[in-house]
């Protein structure tokens, strides 16, 4: 693996796929879509079948499902199946059948005939909010503000994760230009949030919503140091005090604490994590 930045790189006339490009996740990144192997997905007993991993995008959905159950929506009972992206589970034929983009999370709603597939985490949050009439404002202005921030997250987080996170934590060598560029953008986004939360308890106003569920796993984790090692210091995340207060309030919600543990392998540091969730008692 190349340890130092190559000098004098010029893009070729036609790009070709270098499978030895290095870096974390290089073994699963590829420029083509579709399945790599045949593998049916398991089916559990509940109406909603979630196939996911406890990354920020996966956490959004398990938090939403746990919040729905805590609010009394029994129809939100779900099975959460583990998708090991490092092992290429997302390229199995069954998973690709639910999400042709081969990214977690993917949801199958078996209460409809035929079953409804839902992919992209923002789409899943909106689908569940509309299905159960919960965690999205009913008035025009409130709903629009909620969707503003939901789509803000969907458009902004790739700069945080695929941009800053990748070059700061995962790239095979450090590139100052890339880190500076995406650190600047991440700090700008944190400032956007901090200024908005100075006058609003939650992102859509006074009520907790799917907008908060979408943004919290990404930007809350930056403020607490739970995303990329030393990133909170590098970005001076504690200086965004309104973001910190907002993160702490959401992190204190029992349903958030439950959803935050799903589709993660238990470890010595996090023994309460669960790889799969098939019953509420799995989290007790």
C-alpha angles and dihedrals in degrees: 000000000000108000100186131050109267113243125234099011115179120184112247121239090253122027117230129193113259105196090190094059091124131214131108113305091020089124093062102036115097137157096236134072132219134070124310095198143010114261128149118219119242119246124217134194101266131089093242121057114194122191108191153116129239096257119126090272092049094045091058091065100042089049090052093049092048091047090052091051091047088052090055101261099140091178088072093073108133148180114227113203121196118245111194102207092184088060093047096248089146090067095060114117094243094053093045087053089063097036117022087188091066095225129126136276110052125166132198116199108203095183089086128068109255098024115257120236117210124187136174113057095245091052091050092051092049092045093053093043091054094041093055100026092235142123094016122090115251097211119086097242095045094046091050092050090049091052091046090062095038091057091040088062094047091052098039105042095069087066089052099043107023092032114033097018094048098048095037098046114010112031114107091240136016118261111191095200093054094045093046092047096051096037088057091050093046091052090048090054092048088052090051089054094043093052092048094047091052087077101026131060091208132015096260093042127265098354130072111240147163087281090067091044090054098046100038100070092053107036097025089056091053091054093050099041094246097122116055122004112265092355092122090058094042091052095037087232094172089067090071091079098172090053090050093052092047091049092051094051092051093043088057094062111107093220090052090051090052096046091047090065100053126108093012127119112243114247137180088264095044108030092158094065116108127209095210135013121210102149137024088245090065087076097043 
